[in-house]
Amino acid sequence: MNTHARLKKPDDTWIWIKHRLELKDFTFGKLAKIYGVTKACFTGVKHRPFPKYERIIADLVGVEPWELWPERYDSSRNPNRKKGKRPLCKPVLEHGNKEINGKDPKGDNHETQD
């Protein structure tokens, strides 16, 4: 059984992850550069589920993601969270405004002619 399996506290797990990455000469900043994302994508895994980045981290430290974050996976080792994203805002057509970015979508000119 892996050394990590004995760690119970999330903070201890995070320290262990960082230590294992450092042994392989990786930091979250280096990983971000390699994968073309921000450092927050990797550090955010500590508090929020991100399956893609959980897998990358787990592979680098030599364990499975469900070993690092068992509360995030079901008994079949599938992520136990909803898939997909909520829309950040209503689609433009639902706003009811005739003007979008100061322009009429039909192309009509709002200026009055004298």
C-alpha positions in Angstrom: 0.0 0.0 0.0 1.2 3.5 -0.8 2.5 5.8 1.9 -0.2 8.3 1.0 -3.0 5.8 2.0 -2.2 6.5 5.6 -2.7 10.2 5.4 -6.0 11.3 6.8 -6.0 15.1 6.8 -6.5 17.0 3.4 -3.6 19.4 4.4 -1.3 16.4 5.0 -2.3 15.0 1.6 -1.6 18.3 -0.1 1.8 18.6 1.6 2.6 15.0 0.4 1.5 15.8 -3.2 3.7 18.9 -3.3 6.7 16.9 -1.8 6.3 14.2 -4.4 6.1 16.7 -7.2 9.2 18.5 -6.0 11.1 15.2 -5.9 10.4 14.9 -9.6 11.5 18.6 -10.1 7.9 19.8 -10.7 6.0 22.7 -9.2 2.4 23.8 -9.9 3.9 26.7 -11.9 6.0 24.4 -14.1 3.0 22.1 -14.7 0.9 25.1 -15.7 3.5 26.2 -18.3 3.7 22.6 -19.6 -0.1 22.3 -20.0 -0.6 25.9 -21.1 -2.9 26.9 -18.2 -2.7 29.1 -15.2 -1.2 27.9 -11.9 -4.6 28.2 -10.4 -5.8 25.2 -12.4 -3.5 23.0 -10.5 -3.6 24.7 -7.1 -7.4 24.8 -7.2 -7.6 21.1 -7.1 -6.9 21.3 -3.4 -10.4 22.7 -2.7 -12.4 22.0 -5.8 -12.8 19.0 -8.1 -11.1 19.2 -11.5 -10.9 15.7 -12.9 -8.4 16.5 -15.6 -5.9 18.1 -13.3 -6.5 15.5 -10.5 -5.5 12.8 -13.0 -2.3 14.7 -14.1 -1.2 15.2 -10.5 -2.0 11.7 -9.5 -0.1 10.2 -12.5 2.9 12.3 -11.6 3.0 11.3 -7.9 2.3 7.6 -8.7 -1.2 7.0 -7.4 -4.8 7.0 -8.7 -6.9 10.2 -8.2 -9.4 8.4 -6.0 -6.6 7.5 -3.6 -5.8 11.2 -3.2 -9.3 12.5 -3.1 -11.6 9.5 -2.1 -14.5 11.8 -1.3 -14.6 12.9 -4.9 -15.1 9.4 -6.4 -17.8 6.8 -6.0 -17.2 3.1 -5.2 -16.8 2.4 -8.9 -14.0 5.0 -9.0 -16.0 7.4 -11.2 -16.2 11.1 -10.3 -19.2 11.6 -8.1 -20.1 15.1 -9.3 -22.3 16.5 -11.9 -21.0 16.9 -15.4 -21.2 20.0 -17.5 -21.3 23.7 -16.7 -24.0 26.1 -15.8 -24.3 29.0 -18.2 -22.6 32.1 -16.9 -25.2 34.4 -18.3 -28.4 34.2 -20.3 -28.0 33.8 -24.0 -28.3 37.1 -25.9 -31.6 36.3 -27.5 -33.2 35.9 -24.0 -32.2 39.4 -22.9 -35.1 41.1 -24.8 -32.9 44.0 -25.7 -33.0 45.2 -29.3 -29.6 46.6 -29.1 -26.5 44.5 -28.7 -23.3 46.3 -28.0 -24.9 49.5 -29.2 -26.1 48.1 -32.5 -29.5 47.0 -33.7 -29.2 43.3 -34.7 -31.4 44.0 -37.7 -29.0 46.7 -38.9 -31.5 49.5 -38.6 -30.0 52.9 -37.8 -31.3 54.5 -34.6 -30.3 58.0 -35.6 -33.2 60.2 -36.6 -32.9 62.3 -39.8 -34.1 65.9 -39.8 
